[in-house]
Amino acid sequence: MWNMKQLEYGALARRANQIKDELRQGVRRPYKEVIDVFQGDLHRAGMKPLTFVRQVLAACVYPPLINSSNLPLDVRQRAQEELGRCVGGSVGEGNVCHVYVLSNGSSQSLFSASPRTGVLIPVPCHNKTVLSITQLGAVAVPYYLSEEQGWALQVEELQRALESAKGVCNPVALYVINPGNPAGYVQSQKSVLEVIRFAWEKRLFLLVDELYQDRVYGENCEFVSYKRAVSEMGPPFSGTVELASFHSVSKGFSGEYVCGLRAGYVELVNLDPAVMKYIHTLFSKDACSPVLGQIALDLMTDPPKPGDPSYLLYKQVVNSLPGFSCPPIEGGLFAFPRLHLTPKAIQKAKELGLQPDTFYCTRLLEEGGVFTGPGWEYGQKEGTYHIRYNTSRALFKDIMEELLRRLSSFHMTFMKDFS
């Protein structure tokens, strides 16, 4: 389903950079700049770094600032607390000891797998996660989210996926992304409880990616923590459901990805003490995450404010385009709209040796100056096509109207050319 050699976004990224260079050199195109909505980089999208985070980090890197009146008192106090946890009182050494398990981002906080270990994986899903799991020797067992129901996770589909793995591998874990990536869904409490019961009945280890928990903005949507849900369900679930919850400073409200403050953690619930000892040894064999990233992780606090009113215009324009549909985006950073491509467009893509949605993304980049990601690289049902792009509010604030104008103009021309 996923093959590293087949991934094409690297080629699209290189082409996007080439076009940017050409524009700087004066090459004429129908646009003056490339709009990059492929990346999940919040600062690139226009989000300003949090002053508090940067000031604390500055004081930690250069401790004399702690005695400077140029920084607020609470910043200096927090920096002193953080340095007090470091061996030698410096970020040059040690580890922020109260952060449980850390690595260079949540994607590295995966697990070692024995051969033919099966992991149920949602489709669509970020390809990096799938490749990491398969690289460890595990088998990715796909289960499909229901696009028709807003990318809902259905227990019936989990059961189908589990049955399909018989004779192929030994499924031991269920991987869930909530809020979704690339599809921006948010699981309801009912859905979370159903998944927990399923995992308990089938004796599956729950691996829950909760990176976008601070980015929920859909109407009547609320993030439900799997750990909290397991706890509130009471016995037998609260004491027996094995759970790993992943979070990261890179994709939360602070969006500290751009400056390299890479730090993620995994919280393990209900694991056997003997296994926990092994897990501690397993994670300890690698170098710890950069301490500045750990401090940034420690500074994550309040969730963001609701999104801009202009988001309504975005939804109206996108869903009015013929051959283009997008379920409501409830959380996360990305949209994953469906392309209803014509047979002529699909045939042209095949002639060029491209996936149909890669063909669409390539044309959109060349002719419209908009850099997006092809949906097939995240997994999708046979015969369906999608694109993925960043829906960050910071991005919308400055370039939404221009993005919609280019997307609408290109899409109408594309559909006409291949009608």
Protein Blocks (a to p, Z undefined) as FASTA:
>chain_A
ZZfklpmklmmmmmmmmmmmmmmnopacfbfbdcdfkbccfklnopacdfklmmmmmmmm
mmmlmmpckbcfklmmmmmmmmmmpghiiakggjdfklmbdcedjklmpccddehiacdd
dddddfklmmmmmmnopacddddddfknoopacfklmmmmmmmmgokaccfbdcdddddd
fbfcdddfklmmmmmmmmmmnopacdddfklmmmccbehiacddfklmmmmnopaklmmm
ccdddddfklmmnopmmnopacdddddehiafklmmmmmmmmmmpccddfklmmmmmmpc
cdcddddfklmmmmmmmmmpghiacdddfedjbdcddddddfklmmmmmmnopafklmmm
mmmmmmnopacddfklnopaehiacddddfbfklmmmmmmmmmmmmmmmmmmmmmmmZZ
